[in-house]
Amino acid sequence: MRSGSGGRIALATKFAGWLDRYFYFCMTLLVAAVIVYGFSHTVGENLIHPAIPRPRLLYFHGAIFSAWLMFYIFQSVLIRMRHVRVHRLTGWFGVALGAVVIPVGIATAITMARFNTQHELDSDAAADMIVPFFDMVCFTITFALAIYWRKKPEFHRRLILIATCALTAAGFARFPAHLLPPTIFYAGVDLLILLGVARDWIVNRKIHPVYRYALPAFIGGHVVVMYTMIHHAAYWMNFAQAIIGRAP
């Protein structure tokens, strides 16, 4: 009996050690898989062979966001290889790249809302625009905090993970409905962050403050965003329609 119990404890300890070493690297690959799988369902008709040529900004947007994802993986690899000095040096490129992600994301959201409205491709374009707007808010806050706490690795790596998870909403939104219903696609984003919570609990037996604040804020924000989008809340519709140049 004791032997079996000791074996389970040893196995649990070994698993916790594996999570401690490889969790964040594995998360970079999982995030990449989510993005690739989600966009694989729409990239053909929307980017490669669109019936109506898309704005060039959309292609630039795709390139910038892909660059961020690849850079995120690259930085994680540097940490796994213990090249901390190189990681910190190249991190300044990440600061510049992240700073570009924000305005490009907002500009693309507005441009595509106008495009879809003008070409009658999406009757809900104004309502849907709240999703990328909120995603950029989430990315901006967590990215800025990650820079502020760049010399505190336990804060920094969690915040960068959460910031990148915020960008996966577009991927989850493109999942087939039988896998993830369109009305709850944000659950995918929250689940990714929840994996970080689970990792902390298994490895440290406590949840880091970053997750304690960020996850409830994300979940609450996602509920509000989905309610606003589904019900075409007046406060958002007036704002969105003013931006895209369409009278309410």
Backbone hydrogen bonds in HBPLUS format (Angstrom, degrees):
<---DONOR---> <-ACCEPTOR-->    atom                        ^
c    i                          cat <-CA-CA->   ^        H-A-AA   ^      H-
h    n   atom  resd res      DA  || num        DHA   H-A  angle D-A-AA Bond
n    s   type  num  typ     dist DA aas  dist angle  dist       angle   num
A0005-SER N   A0001-MET O   3.00 MM   4  6.28 159.8  2.04 148.4 154.2     1
A0006-GLY N   A0002-ARG O   2.78 MM   4  5.97 157.6  1.83 149.7 156.2     2
A0007-GLY N   A0003-SER O   2.91 MM   4  6.13 146.3  2.03 142.6 151.8     3
A0008-ARG N   A0004-GLY O   3.06 MM   4  6.34 153.0  2.13 145.8 152.2     4
A0009-ILE N   A0005-SER O   3.02 MM   4  6.29 154.8  2.08 146.6 153.7     5
A0010-ALA N   A0006-GLY O   2.94 MM   4  6.12 157.0  1.99 144.1 150.4     6
A0011-LEU N   A0007-GLY O   2.91 MM   4  6.09 154.2  1.98 143.9 151.2     7
A0012-ALA N   A0008-ARG O   2.86 MM   4  6.05 158.5  1.90 146.6 152.6     8
A0013-THR N   A0009-ILE O   2.86 MM   4  6.06 155.2  1.92 147.0 154.1     9
A0014-LYS N   A0010-ALA O   2.89 MM   4  6.08 154.1  1.96 143.4 150.8    10
A0015-PHE N   A0011-LEU O   2.90 MM   4  6.15 156.3  1.96 148.1 154.4    11
A0016-ALA N   A0012-ALA O   2.92 MM   4  6.13 157.9  1.97 146.8 152.9    12
A0017-GLY N   A0013-THR O   2.95 MM   4  6.19 152.9  2.02 144.3 151.7    13
A0018-TRP N   A0014-LYS O   2.95 MM   4  6.25 150.5  2.04 144.1 152.3    14
A0019-LEU N   A0015-PHE O   2.90 MM   4  6.21 159.5  1.94 152.2 157.4    15
A0020-ASP N   A0016-ALA O   2.93 MM   4  6.13 155.0  2.00 145.1 152.3    16
A0021-ARG N   A0017-GLY O   3.13 MM   4  6.37 145.8  2.25 142.0 149.9    17
A0022-TYR N   A0018-TRP O   2.88 MM   4  5.95 163.9  1.90 158.3 162.8    18
A0023-PHE N   A0019-LEU O   2.97 MM   4  4.80 150.1  2.06 133.4 134.5    19
A0026-CYS N   A0022-TYR O   2.95 MM   4  6.10 167.1  1.96 161.6 165.6    20
A0027-MET N   A0023-PHE O   2.90 MM   4  6.17 146.5  2.01 149.0 159.3    21
A0028-THR N   A0024-TYR O   3.21 MM   4  6.47 142.7  2.36 137.3 145.3    22
A0028-THR N   A0025-PHE O   3.10 MM   3  5.28 126.4  2.40  98.4 111.8    23
A0029-LEU N   A0025-PHE O   3.38 MM   4  6.82 151.5  2.46 145.8 152.5    24
A0030-LEU N   A0026-CYS O   2.93 MM   4  6.24 151.7  2.02 147.6 156.3    25
A0031-VAL N   A0027-MET O   2.88 MM   4  6.01 164.8  1.90 150.7 154.1    26
A0032-ALA N   A0028-THR O   3.08 MM   4  6.23 157.9  2.13 139.8 146.1    27
A0033-ALA N   A0029-LEU O   2.92 MM   4  6.12 153.2  1.99 143.4 150.9    28
A0034-VAL N   A0030-LEU O   2.95 MM   4  6.24 154.4  2.02 150.4 156.7    29
A0035-ILE N   A0031-VAL O   3.07 MM   4  6.36 164.1  2.09 153.1 156.6    30
A0036-VAL N   A0032-ALA O   2.93 MM   4  6.10 172.7  1.93 156.9 159.1    31
A0037-TYR N   A0033-ALA O   2.89 MM   4  5.89 166.5  1.91 147.8 152.4    32
A0038-GLY N   A0034-VAL O   2.90 MM   4  5.92 164.5  1.93 147.3 152.5    33
A0039-PHE N   A0035-ILE O   2.99 MM   4  6.05 173.4  2.00 153.9 156.1    34
A0040-SER N   A0036-VAL O   2.95 MM   4  5.88 130.1  2.20 139.2 151.8    35
A0041-HIS N   A0038-GLY O   3.35 MM   3  6.04 164.3  2.37 113.8 118.1    36
A0042-THR N   A0039-PHE O   3.06 MM   3  5.35 157.4  2.11 109.5 116.4    37
A0043-VAL N   A0039-PHE O   2.83 MM   4  5.60 149.6  1.93 167.1 170.2    38
A0046-ASN N   A0042-THR O   2.98 MM   4  5.89 150.4  2.07 158.7 168.1    39
A0047-LEU N   A0043-VAL O   2.91 MM   4  5.21 151.2  1.99 130.2 136.9    40
A0048-ILE N   A0043-VAL O   3.00 MM   5  6.35 163.3  2.03 156.7 161.8    41
A0049-HIS N   A0044-GLY O   2.64 MM   5  5.59 164.6  1.67 166.6 167.9    42
A0058-LEU N   A0055-PRO O   3.03 MM   3  5.69 145.5  2.15 115.9 123.7    43
A0059-TYR N   A0056-ARG O   3.02 MM   3  5.41 127.1  2.31 107.3 119.8    44
A0060-PHE N   A0056-ARG O   3.17 MM   4  6.56 156.9  2.22 151.8 158.7    45
A0061-HIS N   A0057-LEU O   2.79 MM   4  5.96 156.8  1.84 150.1 157.0    46
A0062-GLY N   A0058-LEU O   3.01 MM   4  6.25 154.1  2.07 140.1 146.5    47
A0063-ALA N   A0059-TYR O   3.00 MM   4  6.27 152.5  2.08 143.1 150.2    48
A0064-ILE N   A0060-PHE O   2.91 MM   4  6.17 160.7  1.95 154.5 159.2    49
A0065-PHE N   A0061-HIS O   2.99 MM   4  6.16 170.4  2.00 155.7 158.3    50
A0066-SER N   A0062-GLY O   2.96 MM   4  5.98 150.5  2.04 139.9 148.6    51
A0067-ALA N   A0063-ALA O   2.89 MM   4  6.04 150.0  1.98 141.3 150.0    52
A0068-TRP N   A0064-ILE O   2.96 MM   4  6.30 151.0  2.05 146.5 154.2    53
A0069-LEU N   A0065-PHE O   3.11 MM   4  6.34 159.5  2.15 143.8 148.6    54
A0070-MET N   A0066-SER O   2.95 MM   4  6.22 163.2  1.97 152.9 157.1    55
A0071-PHE N   A0067-ALA O   2.85 MM   4  5.97 155.2  1.91 146.8 154.3    56
A0072-TYR N   A0068-TRP O   2.87 MM   4  6.05 152.9  1.94 148.2 155.5    57
A0073-ILE N   A0069-LEU O   3.11 MM   4  6.41 156.8  2.17 147.0 152.2    58
A0074-PHE N   A0070-MET O   2.90 MM   4  6.12 160.7  1.94 147.1 153.0    59
A0075-GLN N   A0071-PHE O   2.86 MM   4  6.09 158.9  1.91 152.9 157.4    60
A0076-SER N   A0072-TYR O   3.12 MM   4  6.30 151.8  2.20 141.6 149.1    61
A0077-VAL N   A0073-ILE O   2.92 MM   4  6.24 152.1  2.00 151.2 159.1    62
A0078-LEU N   A0074-PHE O   3.04 MM   4  6.36 153.0  2.12 146.6 153.7    63
A0079-ILE N   A0075-GLN O   3.18 MM   4  6.49 151.9  2.26 143.1 149.6    64
A0080-ARG N   A0076-SER O   2.99 MM   4  6.29 157.9  2.04 147.8 154.1    65
A0081-MET N   A0077-VAL O   2.93 MM   4  6.17 143.8  2.06 146.8 156.6    66
A0083-HIS N   A0078-LEU O   2.78 MM   5  5.08 161.5  1.81 160.2 155.9    67
A0082-ARG N   A0079-ILE O   2.93 MM   3  4.77 155.6  1.99 101.3 108.0    68
A0087-HIS N   A0083-HIS O   2.95 MM   4  6.16 155.8  2.01 149.8 157.7    69
A0088-ARG N   A0084-VAL O   2.94 MM   4  6.21 155.9  2.00 151.8 156.5    70
A0089-LEU N   A0085-ARG O   3.01 MM   4  6.24 154.8  2.07 145.2 152.5    71
A0090-THR N   A0086-VAL O   2.85 MM   4  6.00 176.7  1.85 159.9 160.4    72
A0091-GLY N   A0087-HIS O   2.94 MM   4  5.85 121.0  2.30 129.8 145.1    73
A0092-TRP N   A0089-LEU O   3.38 MM   3  6.14 159.9  2.42 114.3 117.6    74
A0093-PHE N   A0090-THR O   2.96 MM   3  5.36 134.7  2.16 106.6 118.8    75
A0094-GLY N   A0090-THR O   3.31 MM   4  6.81 148.0  2.42 141.1 150.0    76
A0094-GLY N   A0091-GLY O   2.95 MM   3  4.84 114.8  2.38  90.1 106.7    77
A0095-VAL N   A0091-GLY O   2.92 MM   4  6.36 140.4  2.08 143.1 154.6    78
A0096-ALA N   A0092-TRP O   3.18 MM   4  6.46 159.2  2.22 143.0 146.6    79
A0097-LEU N   A0093-PHE O   2.84 MM   4  6.10 159.9  1.88 150.5 156.9    80
A0098-GLY N   A0094-GLY O   2.77 MM   4  5.84 165.4  1.79 149.3 153.5    81
A0099-ALA N   A0095-VAL O   2.98 MM   4  6.11 148.3  2.08 140.6 149.5    82
A0100-VAL N   A0096-ALA O   3.15 MM   4  6.45 133.7  2.38 137.9 149.3    83
A0100-VAL N   A0097-LEU O   3.05 MM   3  5.16 131.9  2.29  97.6 110.7    84
A0101-VAL N   A0097-LEU O   3.00 MM   4  6.34 147.4  2.11 146.9 156.6    85
A0104-VAL N   A0100-VAL O   3.17 MM   4  6.16 163.0  2.20 158.5 163.5    86
A0105-GLY N   A0101-VAL O   2.84 MM   4  5.81 151.1  1.92 144.9 153.1    87
A0106-ILE N   A0102-ILE O   3.12 MM   4  6.39 161.3  2.15 154.5 158.6    88
A0107-ALA N   A0103-PRO O   2.86 MM   4  5.94 167.2  1.87 150.1 154.5    89
A0108-THR N   A0104-VAL O   2.89 MM   4  5.90 156.6  1.95 144.6 151.0    90
A0109-ALA N   A0105-GLY O   3.08 MM   4  6.21 153.6  2.15 140.0 147.1    91
A0110-ILE N   A0106-ILE O   3.10 MM   4  6.40 159.9  2.14 152.7 157.0    92
A0111-THR N   A0107-ALA O   2.90 MM   4  6.06 166.4  1.92 150.0 154.5    93
A0112-MET N   A0108-THR O   2.86 MM   4  5.90 166.3  1.88 151.9 155.4    94
A0113-ALA N   A0109-ALA O   3.05 MM   4  6.09 146.1  2.17 136.9 146.1    95
A0114-ARG N   A0110-ILE O   3.01 MM   4  6.25 159.6  2.05 152.3 157.1    96
A0115-PHE N   A0111-THR O   2.89 MM   4  6.10 158.0  1.94 144.7 151.7    97
A0116-ASN N   A0112-MET O   2.84 MM   4  5.89 169.2  1.85 147.2 150.1    98
A0117-THR N   A0113-ALA O   3.04 MM   4  6.07 145.9  2.16 137.6 146.9    99
A0118-GLN N   A0114-ARG O   2.86 MM   4  6.01 169.6  1.87 155.0 157.9   100
A0119-HIS N   A0115-PHE O   3.02 MM   4  6.12 157.1  2.07 150.2 156.1   101
A0121-LEU N   A0116-ASN O   2.79 MM   5  4.75 147.9  1.89 140.2 148.4   102
A0120-GLU N   A0117-THR O   3.16 MM   3  4.92 158.0  2.21  99.1 105.3   103
A0125-ALA N   A0122-ASP O   3.28 MM   3  5.33 153.0  2.36 114.7 112.2   104
A0128-ASP N   A0124-ASP O   2.83 MM   4  5.97 165.6  1.85 164.6 169.5   105
A0129-MET N   A0125-ALA O   3.17 MM   4  6.18 131.1  2.43 138.7 148.6   106
A0130-ILE N   A0127-ALA O   3.39 MM   3  6.24 170.3  2.40 119.6 122.0   107
A0131-VAL N   A0128-ASP O   3.06 MM   3  5.90 155.5  2.12 123.9 128.9   108
A0133-PHE N   A0129-MET O   3.32 MM   4  6.44 157.4  2.38 147.4 154.0   109
A0134-PHE N   A0130-ILE O   2.91 MM   4  5.99 162.1  1.94 146.7 151.1   110
A0135-ASP N   A0131-VAL O   2.93 MM   4  6.15 160.2  1.97 154.7 161.1   111
A0136-MET N   A0132-PRO O   3.00 MM   4  6.11 151.3  2.08 141.1 147.5   112
A0137-VAL N   A0133-PHE O   3.08 MM   4  6.42 145.0  2.20 142.4 152.3   113
A0137-VAL N   A0134-PHE O   3.08 MM   3  4.95 118.5  2.48  91.7 107.3   114
A0138-CYS N   A0134-PHE O   2.92 MM   4  6.25 163.2  1.95 156.7 159.9   115
A0139-PHE N   A0135-ASP O   2.88 MM   4  6.09 161.9  1.92 148.2 153.6   116
A0140-THR N   A0136-MET O   2.86 MM   4  5.86 162.6  1.89 142.8 148.2   117
A0141-ILE N   A0137-VAL O   3.07 MM   4  6.25 169.5  2.09 154.8 156.4   118
A0142-THR N   A0138-CYS O   3.18 MM   4  6.27 173.0  2.18 152.4 154.2   119
A0143-PHE N   A0139-PHE O   2.80 MM   4  5.69 154.9  1.87 149.7 157.9   120
A0144-ALA N   A0140-THR O   2.92 MM   4  5.92 159.9  1.96 143.9 149.6   121
A0145-LEU N   A0141-ILE O   3.03 MM   4  6.24 158.1  2.08 147.0 153.0   122
A0146-ALA N   A0142-THR O   2.92 MM   4  6.05 146.3  2.04 138.7 148.2   123
A0147-ILE N   A0143-PHE O   3.07 MM   4  6.39 147.5  2.18 145.5 153.4   124
A0148-TYR N   A0144-ALA O   2.98 MM   4  6.25 160.3  2.02 146.8 152.5   125
A0149-TRP N   A0145-LEU O   2.89 MM   4  6.07 153.5  1.96 148.5 154.7   126
A0150-ARG N   A0147-ILE O   3.19 MM   3  4.91 151.5  2.28 112.1 108.0   127
A0152-LYS N   A0149-TRP O   2.94 MM   3  5.27 162.1  1.97 116.3 119.6   128
A0155-PHE N   A0152-LYS O   2.95 MM   3  5.58 136.7  2.14 121.6 132.6   129
A0156-HIS N   A0152-LYS O   2.86 MM   4  5.92 173.2  1.86 156.7 159.0   130
A0157-ARG N   A0153-PRO O   2.99 MM   4  5.81 172.6  2.00 147.9 149.6   131
A0159-LEU N   A0155-PHE O   2.99 MM   4  6.16 160.7  2.03 156.9 162.9   132
A0160-ILE N   A0156-HIS O   2.95 MM   4  6.16 159.1  2.00 155.7 161.2   133
A0161-LEU N   A0157-ARG O   3.12 MM   4  6.15 155.2  2.18 134.7 141.6   134
A0162-ILE N   A0158-ARG O   2.96 MM   4  6.20 161.9  1.99 148.2 152.9   135
A0163-ALA N   A0159-LEU O   2.86 MM   4  6.02 159.7  1.90 147.5 153.4   136
A0164-THR N   A0160-ILE O   2.98 MM   4  6.15 158.7  2.03 147.3 152.5   137
A0165-CYS N   A0161-LEU O   2.84 MM   4  6.09 152.5  1.92 148.5 157.2   138
A0166-ALA N   A0162-ILE O   3.00 MM   4  6.27 144.2  2.14 145.4 154.0   139
A0167-LEU N   A0164-THR O   3.00 MM   3  5.29 138.0  2.18 104.0 115.5   140
A0168-THR N   A0165-CYS O   2.96 MM   3  5.24 156.1  2.02 108.6 116.5   141
A0171-GLY N   A0168-THR O   2.91 MM   3  5.13 124.8  2.22 102.9 117.8   142
A0172-PHE N   A0168-THR O   2.95 MM   4  6.30 164.3  1.97 163.8 167.4   143
A0173-ALA N   A0169-ALA O   2.88 MM   4  5.98 151.9  1.96 149.7 157.6   144
A0174-ARG N   A0171-GLY O   3.07 MM   3  5.42 152.2  2.15 107.9 116.4   145
A0175-PHE N   A0172-PHE O   3.09 MM   3  5.28 167.8  2.11 111.0 113.8   146
A0179-LEU N   A0176-PRO O   2.92 MM   3  5.48 151.5  2.00 116.2 125.1   147
A0180-LEU N   A0176-PRO O   3.02 MM   4  6.29 162.8  2.05 155.8 161.4   148
A0184-ILE N   A0181-PRO O   3.01 MM   3  5.72 163.4  2.04 123.8 129.0   149
A0187-ALA N   A0184-ILE O   2.90 MM   3  5.61 160.0  1.94 120.4 126.9   150
A0188-GLY N   A0185-PHE O   3.05 MM   3  5.77 152.7  2.13 117.2 123.2   151
A0189-VAL N   A0186-TYR O   3.05 MM   3  5.25 120.2  2.42 101.1 114.8   152
A0190-ASP N   A0186-TYR O   3.12 MM   4  6.50 165.8  2.14 156.8 159.7   153
A0191-LEU N   A0187-ALA O   2.86 MM   4  5.98 146.8  1.97 142.8 152.1   154
A0192-LEU N   A0188-GLY O   3.14 MM   4  6.40 151.2  2.23 144.0 150.3   155
A0193-ILE N   A0189-VAL O   3.25 MM   4  6.65 158.8  2.29 150.0 154.9   156
A0194-LEU N   A0190-ASP O   2.85 MM   4  6.05 148.4  1.95 142.6 152.7   157
A0195-LEU N   A0191-LEU O   3.00 MM   4  6.30 135.9  2.20 143.3 153.5   158
A0195-LEU N   A0192-LEU O   3.22 MM   3  5.25 132.1  2.46  94.0 106.2   159
A0196-GLY N   A0193-ILE O   2.93 MM   3  5.21 127.5  2.21 102.0 115.7   160
A0197-VAL N   A0193-ILE O   3.20 MM   4  6.70 146.0  2.32 141.8 151.5   161
A0198-ALA N   A0194-LEU O   2.88 MM   4  6.22 158.4  1.93 150.8 156.2   162
A0199-ARG N   A0195-LEU O   2.89 MM   4  6.13 154.1  1.96 144.2 151.3   163
A0200-ASP N   A0196-GLY O   3.04 MM   4  6.28 161.2  2.07 147.2 151.2   164
A0201-TRP N   A0197-VAL O   3.01 MM   4  6.31 158.9  2.06 150.7 156.4   165
A0202-ILE N   A0198-ALA O   2.96 MM   4  6.17 160.8  2.00 152.9 157.7   166
A0203-VAL N   A0199-ARG O   2.90 MM   4  5.99 166.9  1.92 156.1 160.0   167
A0204-ASN N   A0200-ASP O   2.68 MM   4  5.34 154.1  1.75 142.1 151.3   168
A0205-ARG N   A0201-TRP O   2.96 MM   4  4.25 131.7  2.20 107.7 117.4   169
A0211-TYR N   A0208-HIS O   3.04 MM   3  5.67 125.1  2.35 117.1 128.0   170
A0212-ARG N   A0208-HIS O   3.18 MM   4  6.49 156.9  2.24 147.0 154.0   171
A0213-TYR N   A0209-PRO O   3.04 MM   4  6.20 145.5  2.16 151.1 156.5   172
A0214-ALA N   A0210-VAL O   2.86 MM   4  5.86 162.8  1.89 148.3 153.7   173
A0215-LEU N   A0211-TYR O   3.07 MM   4  5.48 157.0  2.13 132.1 139.0   174
A0217-ALA N   A0213-TYR O   3.32 MM   4  6.36 155.1  2.39 142.6 149.9   175
A0218-PHE N   A0214-ALA O   2.83 MM   4  6.03 157.6  1.88 157.4 163.8   176
A0219-ILE N   A0215-LEU O   2.92 MM   4  6.12 172.2  1.93 159.5 161.3   177
A0220-GLY N   A0216-PRO O   2.90 MM   4  5.99 168.7  1.91 149.2 152.8   178
A0221-GLY N   A0217-ALA O   2.92 MM   4  5.99 160.5  1.95 144.3 150.5   179
A0222-HIS N   A0218-PHE O   2.78 MM   4  5.95 157.9  1.83 153.9 160.4   180
A0223-VAL N   A0219-ILE O   3.00 MM   4  6.24 154.7  2.07 150.3 156.4   181
A0224-VAL N   A0220-GLY O   3.13 MM   4  6.39 162.9  2.16 149.1 153.3   182
A0225-VAL N   A0221-GLY O   2.89 MM   4  6.08 162.9  1.92 152.5 157.6   183
A0226-MET N   A0222-HIS O   2.96 MM   4  6.07 167.9  1.97 149.2 152.3   184
A0227-TYR N   A0223-VAL O   2.99 MM   4  6.13 160.3  2.03 147.9 153.8   185
A0228-THR N   A0224-VAL O   2.89 MM   4  6.03 161.8  1.92 149.8 155.3   186
A0229-MET N   A0225-VAL O   2.87 MM   4  6.06 159.7  1.91 151.8 157.3   187
A0230-ILE N   A0226-MET O   2.90 MM   4  5.95 171.2  1.91 151.6 154.5   188
A0231-HIS N   A0227-TYR O   3.00 MM   4  5.93 162.4  2.03 147.3 152.5   189
A0233-ALA N   A0228-THR O   3.14 MM   5  5.01 157.7  2.19 135.5 142.3   190
A0232-HIS N   A0229-MET O   3.43 MM   3  5.18 157.1  2.49  95.0 101.5   191
A0236-TRP N   A0233-ALA O   3.15 MM   3  5.68 127.5  2.44 110.2 121.9   192
A0237-MET N   A0233-ALA O   2.97 MM   4  6.17 170.2  1.98 159.0 162.2   193
A0238-ASN N   A0234-ALA O   2.98 MM   4  5.95 170.1  1.99 154.4 155.8   194
A0240-ALA N   A0236-TRP O   2.77 MM   4  5.96 173.3  1.77 166.5 168.0   195
A0241-GLN N   A0237-MET O   2.88 MM   4  5.79 167.5  1.90 148.5 152.7   196
A0242-ALA N   A0238-ASN O   3.19 MM   4  6.12 142.7  2.34 131.9 141.1   197
A0243-ILE N   A0239-PHE O   3.12 MM   4  6.41 148.4  2.23 143.9 152.3   198
A0243-ILE N   A0240-ALA O   3.07 MM   3  5.12 117.8  2.48  94.0 109.1   199
A0244-ILE N   A0240-ALA O   3.00 MM   4  6.33 161.7  2.03 155.9 160.1   200
A0246-ARG N   A0241-GLN O   2.79 MM   5  4.98 167.3  1.81 156.4 156.7   201
